[in-house]
């Protein structure tokens, strides 16, 4: 069984000139630091949601600084 045992959340504003911290990243990891990051980017035109797989705390996809921060928060609360 795989269970989520580690969670890290980061709220941020991707557009420094408008809005607030309505965008976020959530890292959901198991005890071996495998899982995913879920990113939600809020903009006036709509919200976009992305996910990237995480294995042993790393991803084969490029991670934003916010995604990296959420993973670090999950691993080292």
N, C-alpha and C positions, 0 to 999 in steps of 0.2 A: 504494500500500500504506500502511496505517496500522500503526504500530508503537508499542508502549508504550516510552517512553524515560525517563519520569520516574515515580517512585514515592514516596509519602509515607505513613507509618504513624503513627497515634496510638492509644495504649491509654489507657483511662479507666474510671472507675467512675461510672455514671449515678446510682447510689443511694448517696449519701454515708454512710448509716447502716449499710450491710451490704456484705459481699463485698469483692473486690479489683478490680484493673484487668483484668477479663476481657472487657470490651467493647472494640471497636476500630473504627477507620475506616481504610480504605486508599484513597488517591487513585491512580488509574492514568491517566496522561496521555501524549499524544504530544508531538512537538516543538513543536506549535502550542498546547499547553495544552488540548487537547480530549481528552475521555475520560469517566471516571465516578468517582464516589466510592461505595464499598461500605461500609455501616455495619452492624455486628453488635452488638445490644444484648442482653447476657446478664442474665437474671433467674432467680430460683428457679423460676418457673412455666414457663420456656422461653426460647429464644433467638429473637429477631426479626432478620431481615436486610432491609435496604433498599438501594436504589441510586438515584442521581440523576445525570442527564447533566451534563457539564461542557463548556462551549464557551468558548474563550479565557480559561480560568481562572475562569469564572463559571457560575452555574446559574440557570435560570428558577424553580427551587424554592428555598424557604427553606433555608439551610444552617446547621447547628448550629455552635457555636464549634469543636468538634472536627473537623468536616468542613472548615471554613475553614482550620484549622491544618494538616490533612493536605495540603490543596492547596498551601498556602504552603511546606510542607516539600518537596513534590514539585518545585515551581517553583524554589525557592531552597534547595537541600540544604545 
